[in-house]
C-alpha cells in the first residue's frame, strides 16, 4: 500500500499499517475513514512513538474526524502504528 502526500490538497493519506510519511507536517485534523467492522482501530504516532490519534469504529462504514490538539506543532514523521481496515487522512495547515 502507498503513502499519499498531497500538498496541494493539504493532506496525507495513509492506507496500510506500518505506513510512514516523512516531511514537515502541521496537522489540523485527523480522520479515520472506511472501517469495515465495529472494534476496528486506527492509531497514528509521531516520530517518537507518541500517540497523536486513536479511533475505534462502532460499526461498518465508520468515519471519525478529530481536531489535532496542537495545531502549531510541526512533526517530521507520521507513523500508522495500527490500522485494521480503511485508511487515515491527516489534514495539514
C-alpha positions, 0 to 999 in steps of 0.5 A: 500500500502507498503513502499519499502526500498531497500538498496541494490538497493539504493532506496525507493519506495513509492506507496500510499499517506500518505506513510512514510519511516523512516531511514537515507536517502541521496537522489540523485534523485527523480522520479515520475513514472506511472501517469495515467492522465495529472494534476496528482501530486506527492509531497514528504516532509521531516520530517518537512513538507518541500517540497523536490519534486513536479511533475505534469504529462502532460499526461498518462504514465508520468515519471519525474526524478529530481536531489535532490538539496542537495545531502549531506543532510541526512533526517530521514523521507520521507513523500508522502504528495500527490500522485494521481496515480503511485508511487515515487522512491527516489534514495539514495547515 
